[in-house]
Amino acid sequence: MRTSERLRKYRQFVYDNLCRGREMKAPAPDGDIRKIVRQEPQTYLFLAPTRKDISDLARDIPPSAVPSIVVMPAASFASNIKEGMFDLRHEIKRSYEMGQQLVLQNVFSVWEDGIRQPGFLQKLEDTGEMDMSLVADGTEDAALTLMNWMDDYMYLMLGTQTIPGTDMMLEKTTMTYSLYTDQQYLNDKRPVYYGYVNATFYCHADAKPNRDILDLIQ
């Protein structure tokens, strides 16, 4: 199976289970802090778009690329099959057709420009001025939102362990996750916050999928 096909099916699987129907905070189109906008998060391959696509031929791109999950392949083994004698001596049983590796870095991003405290909107309506002392820092809320979203991903993958329609099988013991940090502190990219989950999948080291395996995991 081609890596591009795996990635497309993986992106669709992640979007269907972690993004579709979910509403999360997003920046207002005009950058107006007085407005709280919510939109459905998206799943992108490689890079999030930096401009809105106005072509009728392309699917609509939301006003903001945040919140989103960006999927980026990392360095992987093209064929990582152990020697049979080694497996025999150590009583390891594995499918010898499952040799290719695909490591995916999933970068989660959320938007949190602060928590409006009671009285902020009323004062804005009465005076037309924004009292920024009534906007609390949203770092804690953003970090907790990120952790919950990444937990949803991990529970999904650990519970499913396969990507439907592909030959991808999760290596669950190597999954890692973290908030985006710098020198052990949350990296200050406010109001955008980042986290990531790295997941390793084993695939068939072959140009075409093994139909028997596909029939089992679909």
Buried (B, 14 or more C-beta within 10 A) or exposed (E): BEEEEBBBBBBBBBBEBBBEEEEBBBBBEEEEBEEEBEBBBBBBBEEBBEEEEEEEEEEEBBEBBBBBBBBBBEEBBEEEBEEEEEBEEEEEEEEEBBBBBBBBBBBBBBBBBBBBEEEBBEEBEEEEEBEEEBBEEBBEBBBEBBBEBBEBBBEBBEEEBBBBBBBBBBBEEEBEBEBBEEEEEBEEEBBBBBBBBBBBBBBBBBEEBBEEBBEEBE
